[in-house]
Amino acid sequence: MARFKTFKDIAKYREKLNKERDSEATAVRVCMTGCRAKGADAFSESLKAELKKRGLENKFKVIETGCHGFCSMSPVAVVEPGNIFYGNLKPEDAAEIVEETVVNGRTVERLLFADPATQEKIVKEKEIPFYSHQKRLVLKNCGVVDPREIDDYICRGGYAAFSKALETMKPEEVVEEILKSGLRGRGGAGFPTGLKWRFANKERSDKKFLVCNADEGDPGAFMDRAVLEGDPHAVLEGMLIGAYAIGSDEGYIYVRAEYPIAIAHLNIALKQMEELGLLGRNILGTKFSFDLHIKEGAGAFVCGEETALMASIEGKRGTPRVRPPFPIQSGLWGHPTCINNVETLANVAAIIENGSDWYASMGTEKSKGTKVFALAGMIRNTGLVEAPMGMTLREIIFEVGGGIPNGKKFKAALTGGPSGGCIPEQFLDLPIDYDSLAKVGAIMGSGGLIIMDESTCVVDIAKYFMTFTQSESCGKCVPCRMGTKRMLELLERITDGKGTMKDLALLEETADIVKDTSLCGLGQTAPNPVITTLKYFRDEYLAHIEQKKCPSLKCKALLTYTVAEDKCKKCHKCAESCPANAISGQKKEIHKIDQAKCVKCGMCHTVCPFDAIELS
Amino acid sequence: MSTSALTEIIERYRGKPGSLIPALQKAQAQMGYLSGETLEQISKGLGIPFSRVFGVATFYSQFYLSPRGKHTIKVCVGTACHVRGAGAALQALEEKLGVKAGNPTEDLSFQLETVACLGTCFLAPAIMIDKDYYGEQTPKTVGKILKKYIGGGADAGTPDPEE
């Protein structure tokens, strides 16, 4: 492998690679990250074996890529040229794909995506509605390159932006370019990245750190994972440019230990960068030096908060501290430390390469560029979606996401995970950006977007998130430690049918106190799901309290279980499972539930093979 | 753990800033959990007060201070799994295994855990046994999957070496 000593070396190397590689050659791009959970590795092996069997392994390439985004079609693969998209693949499909598509250039109809409305088959990946409405900037290489091959990244223009910054721009000019682009922190709070870099650049210190926050912990958010697994060099190039801009010579990537593939791909990437001379002393023959370390988290949600994250890197309990001093002033071991999120850094190279005007032309007045969302919950097309800022919730849910399955009705969308809020139907046409979401009481957050349909109980959701934040509260400050616990108890009383109007008032008061007085973002935002559900779905809380009813039939204690006589096949399974002996009747008899004895555990409903236990 | 393996880990991290967490991670990867004795040796070896070592080991959910079951079952209770019925699958597993989440079974054959998100929302509700994912779980399907692992049958998943 070459070692880059000058700026020209990178361009020359790219030129050489592009000459060697035939862009028209047939290749199958198989997702080997998220799709592994549904057997992508077995499919890929089978595909490779099939090509080998026919002696075609050198002629046709199998590229094992990162996430393609369309997770509900998992495992997926795309055949190039032709952009033919196949989904729900099984190892036994490999032979047919090789015979029909790779050798004969025909499509395999049965593996194509079918439009759910018209049942019409769609051949090309880019013409599937899930993709055609997206604007893929951060994800442009995800699902295209082999993330373990730095050459793939360089071929597609990788490290050109870094080379440009180092050769033609002063650090201050890089900072101004990012500032002008309008890029804001994608970790959730939306602080202008250029401003943060300017503060860091102006700090006078012989040691500065740059940290990439890859401690993605919101349940239901997986975009940082996809970028790290599918295109690690995009983040690393952003870090090199950032380090140059702020004058840092050492960096950390703090990544969740729960992301083993991301860690593996990062390790490979760092090794390749070192070999090529993109890390270490005097990079590209300049005075710029940069060393990078990977730090694995150890399982604590609060470590996504920047001061807690630094404590964890220093080997301490990951508890936050009061700011100021801000990390920019005094961070890791007392040195100025600039902390940026994965997705933020993945935007940087494109801005430097194409200019701030290009970037600022996308998005809304105060939120520029795109945002990657992890779309999940009661939605047809679960997956990763990159949308320009300002796209409406309706477009994301119904056009990209394909709408709500099973004929159910949309109820609410939840952004920002446990720190965010529930957005009801009336705001479906809201153009999504940092400010519009804040206005309705939610937050952009890191990009988790959970869709709920009419079968979801919002009080149960509020309780769910409070359970999460309560258990993840680090315990350092009283409002968060005690407040989340008390709020959880109040929500449990309400979902158990024991709630009173006084409890509701106390819940609202406690929510305000926790929000206003907690030490860090975890506590300050923990009441958001409660506050927004109370604001938009107060009726449902009242139904739980006043009528002791759960309108969505989710809160078990408020349900009545009865046997539907016309469905009961007299199998006796319900009676056997009942822990309270509340079900009478022998085999070959219609069973009956004694409401006085029933403890509402739901076991009968679970075990009945004939759906004969009805809820009301 | 053999003393030499632990000594090696301690030697590797001695005097390096921020090395307590990686040292604990490596020690646990060697022996499956962190005994009081291991923690004491790390404390002495790295010159970090025992109270701080214990504080860190109990703060992070990744560290275990008692022996664990052979197969680790992680039930995802993330938001997407929650709205699609993870609670019922978890309840069924707890009943079948006779333990509450967070504990090993009596015979140490299984460790039942919940996790806030496996990041596989398209499989919701999802569970993970050792390194294998199982999607769209219901109380009925979890029973079938458990049978694959009981008695260490031929098709049982391999134990996770990192656990």
Boltz contact constraints between the chains, C-beta under 6 A:
constraints:
  - contact:
      token1: [A, 37]
      token2: [B, 120]
      max_distance: 6.0
  - contact:
      token1: [A, 37]
      token2: [B, 123]
      max_distance: 6.0
  - contact:
      token1: [A, 37]
      token2: [B, 133]
      max_distance: 6.0
  - contact:
      token1: [A, 71]
      token2: [B, 122]
      max_distance: 6.0
  - contact:
      token1: [A, 72]
      token2: [B, 122]
      max_distance: 6.0
  - contact:
      token1: [A, 74]
      token2: [B, 122]
      max_distance: 6.0
  - contact:
      token1: [A, 219]
      token2: [B, 78]
      max_distance: 6.0
  - contact:
      token1: [A, 219]
      token2: [B, 79]
      max_distance: 6.0
  - contact:
      token1: [A, 219]
      token2: [B, 116]
      max_distance: 6.0
  - contact:
      token1: [A, 219]
      token2: [B, 117]
      max_distance: 6.0
  - contact:
      token1: [A, 220]
      token2: [B, 78]
      max_distance: 6.0
  - contact:
      token1: [A, 220]
      token2: [B, 79]
      max_distance: 6.0
  - contact:
      token1: [A, 220]
      token2: [B, 80]
      max_distance: 6.0
  - contact:
      token1: [A, 222]
      token2: [B, 119]
      max_distance: 6.0
  - contact:
      token1: [A, 225]
      token2: [B, 119]
      max_distance: 6.0
  - contact:
      token1: [A, 257]
      token2: [B, 62]
      max_distance: 6.0
  - contact:
      token1: [A, 298]
      token2: [B, 21]
      max_distance: 6.0
  - contact:
      token1: [A, 298]
      token2: [B, 60]
      max_distance: 6.0
  - contact:
      token1: [A, 298]
      token2: [B, 62]
      max_distance: 6.0
  - contact:
      token1: [A, 299]
      token2: [B, 60]
      max_distance: 6.0
  - contact:
      token1: [A, 299]
      token2: [B, 61]
      max_distance: 6.0
  - contact:
      token1: [A, 299]
      token2: [B, 62]
      max_distance: 6.0
  - contact:
      token1: [A, 300]
      token2: [B, 60]
      max_distance: 6.0
  - contact:
      token1: [A, 313]
      token2: [B, 18]
      max_distance: 6.0
  - contact:
      token1: [A, 314]
      token2: [B, 18]
      max_distance: 6.0
  - contact:
      token1: [A, 315]
      token2: [B, 18]
      max_distance: 6.0
  - contact:
      token1: [A, 315]
      token2: [B, 20]
      max_distance: 6.0
  - contact:
      token1: [A, 315]
      token2: [B, 21]
      max_distance: 6.0
  - contact:
      token1: [A, 317]
      token2: [B, 55]
      max_distance: 6.0
  - contact:
      token1: [A, 317]
      token2: [B, 56]
      max_distance: 6.0
  - contact:
      token1: [A, 317]
      token2: [B, 59]
      max_distance: 6.0
  - contact:
      token1: [A, 376]
      token2: [B, 80]
      max_distance: 6.0
  - contact:
      token1: [A, 376]
      token2: [B, 121]
      max_distance: 6.0
  - contact:
      token1: [A, 377]
      token2: [B, 80]
      max_distance: 6.0
  - contact:
      token1: [A, 377]
      token2: [B, 83]
      max_distance: 6.0
  - contact:
      token1: [A, 382]
      token2: [B, 121]
      max_distance: 6.0
  - contact:
      token1: [A, 382]
      token2: [B, 122]
      max_distance: 6.0
  - contact:
      token1: [A, 450]
      token2: [B, 79]
      max_distance: 6.0
  - contact:
      token1: [A, 456]
      token2: [B, 83]
      max_distance: 6.0
  - contact:
      token1: [A, 464]
      token2: [B, 82]
      max_distance: 6.0
  - contact:
      token1: [A, 606]
      token2: [B, 88]
      max_distance: 6.0
  - contact:
      token1: [A, 606]
      token2: [B, 139]
      max_distance: 6.0
